[in-house]
Amino acid sequence: MSGLSSRLGAIVSALPLAPGMRVLEIGGAPGAAAKAVARRIGEGHILVIDRSARGIALTRQNASAEIEAGTLSVRHVAVEEFRLLPGEAPFDLAFAVRVGALDGRHPRAGQVALRRIADALRPGGRLFIDGGDPLRELDLPPRSGPHVL
């Protein structure tokens, strides 16, 4: 996959993606993985969220063609504060690479983050993080109710 490190390429290749999917990338700046995902999901959509304003600006710059085409969007928000916007469709799959709230480095933030992710995914949606071979799937808590909190 052009523009990706071999590690990130392996992670994107391992994701169970299909055309038309809605994907949430957590901590996705500067957008290299998101661009590769956008190519694999065709008419689907990937939303990149990141707590870093600079990271979001870099993603906007690096993925301008995908943003203009409507297959990729960005949002400046920490995963612990992420919520679907009113009327926003839930996601089929979420993934994160080197996100402290999900890899055990920040367990309290991780509990909140897992709830936010579960609420943003459709029933049966899945969450993958790095640290496996090359991915591992995390169990999500039950959704807390309607898609929009």
Phi, psi and omega in degrees: 000119184301134175083359181252146170295161180297324179296311181292323176299319179295321179296311181296319179297328183280344180294136180280072184268152176216153178306140177088355181292154169255122187237140176248120174255125183261126181068041190272002180295144007265018171103001183298312180294319181300320179297319179293320177296316180304320178296323183282335183261000173056249182280004177285199182212141173238131174252126176259124173247147178204144179282348183265120176299321179296319178297319178295318178298318178296320179296317177303318181292312185287334184244031184301322181295317180291324178294315179297325180284347179085010180266351182219140173220165182230153176215130179275098181198144173284148182300327180292344180248001185289136173218150172295143175285156177306128179083354180285133180289147177291167183260151179277329188206146174230150175213157181211143176235124179057051177250114186302328180290342184248344183259012176097351181288334181226078188300321180295314177298325180298321178298315179294316182300316180298322178295315180298318180294314180304319181288341180267351181261151174292161175305132182087359178295156187234150179239128178239142174228165176288172178107002174254221181231066005263355184241160166224148180264134177261141173286141180253148175291164176300147177297148184270004178143220182301158180299323181261124181275000000 
